[in-house]
């Protein structure tokens, strides 16, 4: 199994999830179909499926291109354009011969948000998180609550620590700045700063285990995050998450 990022728009990521034994691939959130097809041709793989993390146009906008009419299009609701395979939590399917995909329902950013945990030969495993989990951050709660986002991030956090994160946008630098403001003495955040300094593209370079060390939205039980949100050990996690998201929305650092 191999995963290749394809930058699209200003800061979005599409991906090719490649099953190497069969030389086939699923296109994940292929907003710019021409770019994704060009990447597939350059790698010598055939696109046989499309996987959509949620219905927002910058992720699902390429679905109607109809360049591959026989390819199934997977997603979490009928709001997703050209959907042919509706999936729900814990559904599984395969790409090619050896690449297994498990669906994780993570409603909040949108109610149809699905993260996809993928496993296959020669790769430690990955998760396509769309706009639910970003490196050192999370998505806005457009259709959900802080409690839902806490559950979603906890669900992702239960994956093996070695699972590589493939998120929907290159927001890492701004997320890093916010994380520093909340948790300035965290040495893991210093490590992330080095990754940001040395890499224009950060997706695919970090893991679920890393997120549990530096992502303040996944560290609601830490004293620093409690202090930043004026919380106590008795404060509901959903209330803390709402407070933290509001701070990030208004952050101008």
C-alpha positions in Angstrom: 0.0 0.0 0.0 1.2 3.5 -0.9 -0.4 6.9 -0.3 0.4 9.9 -2.4 -0.8 13.4 -1.6 -2.0 15.7 -4.4 -2.3 19.4 -3.4 -5.4 21.0 -4.9 -6.9 24.5 -4.6 -4.9 26.8 -2.2 -4.5 24.4 0.7 -6.6 21.3 0.1 -5.2 17.8 -0.2 -6.6 15.0 -2.4 -4.9 11.6 -2.3 -4.2 8.5 -4.2 -4.6 5.4 -2.1 -2.6 2.9 -4.1 -2.9 -0.9 -3.9 0.5 -1.8 -5.3 -0.1 -5.5 -6.1 -3.0 -4.6 -8.5 -1.6 -1.2 -9.6 -5.0 0.3 -8.8 -5.9 3.3 -6.7 -8.8 5.1 -5.0 -8.9 8.9 -5.3 -9.7 10.5 -1.9 -11.5 13.8 -2.1 -10.5 14.4 -5.7 -11.7 18.0 -6.0 -9.4 18.7 -9.0 -9.8 15.7 -11.1 -7.3 16.7 -13.8 -4.5 17.0 -11.2 -5.5 13.7 -9.6 -5.6 11.9 -12.9 -2.3 13.4 -13.9 -0.7 12.1 -10.7 -2.2 8.7 -11.2 -0.8 8.5 -14.8 2.6 9.6 -13.6 2.6 6.8 -11.1 1.2 4.3 -13.6 -1.9 3.4 -11.6 -5.5 3.1 -12.6 -8.2 4.9 -10.6 -10.9 2.4 -9.7 -12.8 4.2 -6.9 -13.4 7.5 -5.2 -13.6 8.1 -1.5 -15.2 11.2 0.0 -14.7 12.4 3.6 -17.7 14.8 3.6 -20.0 16.7 1.4 -18.3 20.2 1.3 -17.5 21.2 -2.3 -13.8 21.5 -1.8 -13.7 17.8 -1.0 -16.5 16.4 -3.1 -16.5 18.8 -6.0 -14.7 16.4 -8.4 -17.2 13.6 -8.0 -19.4 14.7 -10.9 -16.6 14.8 -13.4 -17.6 11.3 -14.5 -14.1 10.5 -15.8 -14.4 7.0 -14.4 -18.1 6.0 -14.7 -17.5 2.5 -13.5 -15.7 3.5 -10.3 -17.8 3.5 -7.1 -18.0 6.7 -5.1 -18.0 6.1 -1.3 -19.3 8.6 1.2 -21.4 9.1 4.3 -24.6 10.7 3.0 -26.7 11.5 -0.1 -25.5 15.1 0.2 -22.3 13.9 -1.5 -22.5 14.4 -5.3 -22.6 11.3 -7.5 -22.6 9.0 -4.5 -23.0 5.3 -5.4 -21.8 3.6 -2.2 -23.3 4.9 1.1 -21.1 3.9 4.0 -21.7 4.1 7.8 -19.6 3.5 10.9 -17.5 0.3 10.9 -18.3 -0.5 7.2 -15.4 -2.0 5.4 -14.4 -2.3 1.8 -11.3 -3.1 -0.2 -9.3 -1.2 -2.8 -7.5 -3.5 -5.3 -6.3 -6.8 -3.9 -4.8 -6.1 -0.5 -5.8 -2.6 0.7 -8.5 -2.7 3.4 -10.6 0.4 4.3 -12.6 0.8 7.5 -15.1 3.6 7.9 -15.2 5.7 11.1 -18.2 7.9 11.5 -17.0 11.2 13.0 -19.9 13.7 12.8 -19.3 17.3 13.8 -17.7 19.4 11.1 -20.5 17.9 9.0 -22.9 15.2 10.1 -21.7 13.0 7.2 -18.0 13.2 8.0 -16.3 9.8 7.6 -12.7 9.1 8.4 -11.2 6.2 6.6 -8.7 3.9 8.3 -6.6 2.1 5.7 -4.3 -0.8 6.1 -2.2 -2.8 3.6 1.1 -4.5 2.9 4.3 -2.4 3.4 2.7 0.5 5.2 2.1 1.2 9.0 -1.5 2.1 8.3 -3.1 5.5 7.7 -6.2 7.5 8.3 -7.9 10.0 6.0 -9.4 12.5 8.3 -10.9 15.1 6.0 -11.7 18.2 8.0 -12.2 16.4 11.3 -8.6 16.1 12.5 -5.9 18.3 11.3 -2.2 18.2 12.3 -2.3 19.9 15.7 -5.9 21.0 15.2 -9.5 20.1 14.3 -12.2 21.3 12.0 -14.9 23.9 12.8 -18.1 22.6 14.3 -20.3 23.6 11.4 -22.9 20.9 12.0 -22.1 19.6 15.4 -21.1 20.3 19.0 -17.9 20.3 21.1 -19.1 17.0 22.6 -19.3 15.4 19.1 -15.9 16.6 18.2 -14.4 15.2 21.4 -16.0 11.9 20.6 -14.7 12.0 17.0 -11.1 12.8 18.0 -11.2 10.2 20.7 -12.4 7.7 18.1 -9.4 8.5 15.9 -7.2 8.5 18.9 -8.1 4.9 19.6 -6.3 3.8 16.4 -2.8 2.4 16.7 -0.3 5.2 17.6 1.7 4.4 14.4 -1.2 5.3 12.1 -0.2 8.0 9.7 -2.4 11.1 9.5 -3.6 12.3 6.1 -5.7 15.4 6.6 -7.8 17.6 4.4 -5.9 20.9 4.5 -2.4 22.4 5.0 -3.3 24.3 8.2 -0.3 23.0 10.2 1.6 26.3 10.6 -1.5 28.2 12.0 -2.4 25.3 14.2 1.1 25.2 15.5 0.9 28.9 16.5 -2.3 28.3 18.4 -0.9 25.2 20.1 2.1 27.2 21.3 -0.2 29.9 22.8 -2.1 27.2 24.8 0.7 24.8 25.7 4.0 26.8 25.4 6.2 24.4 27.4 5.2 21.2 25.5 8.3 19.7 23.9 6.3 17.8 21.4 5.1 21.1 20.0 8.7 22.1 19.6 9.2 19.0 17.6 6.3 19.9 15.4 7.8 23.3 14.8 10.8 21.6 13.2 8.6 19.6 10.9 6.8 22.8 9.8 10.1 24.6 9.3 11.5 21.9 7.1 8.5 20.9 5.1 6.1 22.8 2.9 3.8 19.8 2.8 3.2 18.3 6.3 0.5 15.8 5.7 1.7 12.2 5.9 4.6 13.0 8.1 3.0 12.5 11.5 0.9 10.0 13.4 -2.0 9.5 15.6 0.5 9.0 18.5 2.0 12.4 17.7 -1.4 14.1 17.8 -2.0 12.8 21.3 1.2 14.5 22.3 0.8 17.9 20.6 -2.8 18.5 19.6 -4.5 20.6 22.3 -7.9 19.4 21.1 -6.9 15.9 22.0 -5.4 16.9 25.3 -8.4 18.1 27.2 -7.3 16.2 30.3 -4.0 18.2 30.6 -3.6 20.9 33.2 -2.5 23.5 30.6 -5.6 23.0 28.5 -7.8 23.2 31.5 -6.1 26.4 32.5 -6.4 27.9 29.0 -10.2 27.1 29.0 -10.8 28.2 32.6 -11.9 24.6 33.4 -11.8 22.3 36.3 -11.6 18.5 36.4 -15.4 18.6 36.7 -16.0 20.7 33.5 -17.7 18.6 30.8 -15.3 17.8 27.9 -17.8 19.2 25.4 -17.8 22.6 27.2 -14.0 22.6 27.2 -13.9 21.7 23.5 -16.3 24.5 22.6 -14.2 27.0 24.6 -11.0 25.9 22.9 -12.6 26.0 19.4 -13.9 29.5 20.1 -10.4 30.6 21.1 -9.0 29.1 17.9 -11.6 30.8 15.8 -10.6 34.2 17.2 -6.9 33.5 17.4 -4.8 36.0 15.4 -1.3 35.0 16.5 
